[in-house]
Amino acid sequence: MLFLFSVSGDGWSEHEASDERWARYRQWRAANGDDSRLYDAPGHVFEPGNLERFSRTIAFALELGWDALVSAKPGRQLLFLSHDDRLEIYRGFGGGLLCRELIKLGGWRRADH
């Protein structure tokens, strides 16, 4: 999952620091081994058995109004979460279109061969 944007920032400004929802997210993130700013480390990677962490991250994204990309297999499926209460699901891209779009957004890069 890749955080792209939130109208309320990334939870680190003075105003957001006192927001209970952002405080819960920062505490949860630190408890999972990452205390960096969301802007500095926007990616969340999950192993197949991490359904609880994945579900909780999606819940935070929806609660905090993130724009985010969720990709199960880069190049095949994509879920776009929008801060304006919109979800878009894409599946089965041909010709590497998803890869090119993610690269343009800065959210993904091709592995060097």
TINU-349034 format. One line per 3 residues: for each residue x, y, z of N, C-alpha, C. Coordinates in steps of 0.1 Angstrom, whole numbers. Layout:
BEGIN
X Y Z X Y Z X Y Z ~ ... .
END
This chain:
BEGIN
9 -12 0 0 0 0 9 12 0 ~ 5 22 -8 13 34 -9 5 46 -6 ~ 8 53 4 2 66 8 6 76 -3 .
-4 84 -8 -1 94 -18 -4 108 -12 ~ -15 110 -5 -20 123 -1 -30 122 9 ~ -31 132 18 -43 134 27 -45 148 29 .
-57 153 28 -61 167 30 -55 172 43 ~ -55 163 53 -50 167 66 -35 165 68 ~ -28 162 58 -13 160 59 -9 146 62 .
2 144 70 6 131 73 7 128 88 ~ 0 136 96 -1 134 110 9 140 119 ~ 18 148 113 30 153 120 29 168 123 .
20 176 117 19 190 119 14 192 134 ~ 16 205 138 11 208 152 -4 205 154 ~ -12 208 144 -26 206 145 -29 191 145 .
-23 183 136 -25 169 135 -19 161 147 ~ -9 167 153 -3 160 165 -13 158 176 ~ -23 167 177 -33 167 188 -45 159 183 .
-46 155 171 -57 148 165 -57 133 170 ~ -67 129 177 -67 115 183 -66 104 172 ~ -72 106 161 -71 96 150 -57 95 145 .
-50 106 143 -36 105 138 -27 100 149 ~ -30 103 162 -22 98 173 -23 83 174 ~ -35 77 172 -37 63 172 -29 56 160 .
-29 63 149 -21 57 137 -6 57 140 ~ -1 69 145 13 70 148 17 59 158 ~ 9 57 169 12 47 179 12 33 173 .
2 30 165 1 17 158 13 15 149 ~ 17 25 141 28 24 132 41 22 140 ~ 43 29 150 55 27 159 56 13 165 .
44 8 169 43 -5 175 47 -16 165 ~ 45 -12 152 49 -22 141 62 -19 135 ~ 71 -11 143 85 -10 139 88 2 130 .
79 11 128 82 23 120 77 36 126 ~ 87 44 131 83 57 137 86 69 128 ~ 88 66 115 92 77 106 79 84 101 .
80 96 96 69 103 90 63 96 79 ~ 50 97 77 44 90 66 49 96 53 ~ 51 109 52 57 115 40 71 109 36 .
78 106 46 92 100 44 92 86 41 ~ 82 78 46 81 64 44 67 60 41 ~ 62 63 29 48 62 26 43 48 23 .
52 39 21 49 25 17 46 16 29 ~ 36 7 28 33 -3 38 33 -16 30 ~ 42 -25 34 43 -38 27 38 -49 36 .
31 -58 31 25 -69 39 28 -83 33 ~ 31 -92 42 33 -106 38 19 -113 37 ~ 18 -124 30 5 -130 29 -2 -133 42 .
5 -136 53 -2 -139 66 -5 -126 74 ~ -3 -114 69 -5 -102 77 -18 -96 74 ~ -29 -104 74 -42 -98 71 -47 -88 81 .
-44 -90 94 -48 -81 104 -41 -67 102 ~ -28 -67 100 -21 -54 97 -26 -48 85 ~ -28 -56 74 -33 -50 62 -47 -44 64 .
-56 -51 71 -69 -46 73 -69 -33 82 ~ -60 -33 91 -59 -21 100 -54 -9 92 ~ -44 -11 83 -39 0 75 -50 5 66 .
-58 -3 60 -69 1 51 -79 9 60 ~ -82 5 72 -91 12 81 -85 26 84 ~ -72 27 87 -66 40 90 -67 49 77 .
-64 43 66 -65 51 53 -79 57 51 ~ -89 49 53 -103 54 52 -106 64 62 ~ -102 61 75 -106 70 86 -99 84 85 .
-86 84 80 -78 96 79 -79 103 66 ~ -87 97 56 -89 104 43 -77 104 34 ~ -70 92 33 -59 91 24 -63 89 10 .
-54 94 1 -54 89 -13 -43 78 -12 ~ -45 66 -17 -35 56 -16 -37 45 -27 ~ -27 39 -30 -27 28 -40 -24 15 -32 .
-32 5 -35 -30 -9 -29 -29 -18 -41 ~ -17 -25 -41 -14 -34 -52 -11 -48 -47 ~ -19 -58 -51 -17 -71 -47 -5 -78 -54 .
-5 -76 -67 6 -80 -76 9 -69 -86 ~ 20 -61 -84 22 -50 -93 21 -54 -107 ~ 13 -47 -115 11 -50 -129 -2 -58 -131 .
-9 -62 -121 -21 -70 -123 -33 -65 -116 ~ -33 -61 -104 -45 -56 -97 -41 -43 -89 ~ -50 -34 -89 -48 -21 -82 -61 -16 -76 .
-60 -12 -63 -71 -5 -56 -67 9 -54 ~ -75 18 -58 -72 32 -55 -82 37 -44 ~ -77 42 -33 -85 48 -23 -84 63 -24 .
-95 70 -24 -95 84 -25 -101 91 -13 ~ -95 103 -10 -100 111 2 -114 116 0 ~ -119 116 -13 -132 120 -15 -142 109 -16 .
-140 99 -8 -149 87 -6 -152 79 -19 ~ -141 77 -26 -142 70 -38 -132 58 -38 ~ -136 47 -42 -127 35 -44 -127 31 -59 .
-116 28 -64 -115 24 -78 -107 11 -78 ~ -112 1 -85 -106 -12 -86 -102 -15 -100 ~ -90 -18 -103 -85 -22 -116 -79 -36 -116 .
-81 -43 -126 -76 -57 -127 -73 -60 -141 ~ -62 -68 -143 -58 -74 -156 -53 -64 -166 ~ -44 -56 -162 -38 -46 -172 -30 -54 -182 .
-31 -49 -194 -22 -55 -205 -12 -45 -209 ~ -1 -50 -214 10 -42 -219 17 -33 -209 ~ 16 -37 -196 24 -29 -186 18 -15 -183 .
6 -13 -186 0 1 -184 0 4 -169 ~ -3 -5 -160 -3 -2 -146 11 1 -141 ~ 21 -6 -146 35 -3 -143 39 11 -147 .
35 15 -159 39 28 -164 32 39 -155 ~ 19 37 -152 12 47 -144 18 48 -130 ~ 21 37 -124 27 37 -110 41 44 -111 .
49 41 -121 62 48 -122 60 63 -124 ~ 50 67 -132 48 82 -134 44 88 -121 ~ 36 81 -112 32 87 -99 43 86 -89 .
54 79 -92 65 78 -83 62 68 -72 ~ 52 60 -74 49 50 -64 54 36 -66 ~ 62 34 -77 67 21 -80 78 23 -90 .
87 13 -90 98 14 -100 101 0 -105 ~ 105 -1 -117 109 -15 -122 121 -20 -116 ~ 121 -33 -113 133 -39 -108 144 -39 -119 .
156 -37 -116 167 -38 -126 170 -52 -129 ~ 171 -55 -142 173 -69 -146 188 -71 -149 .
END
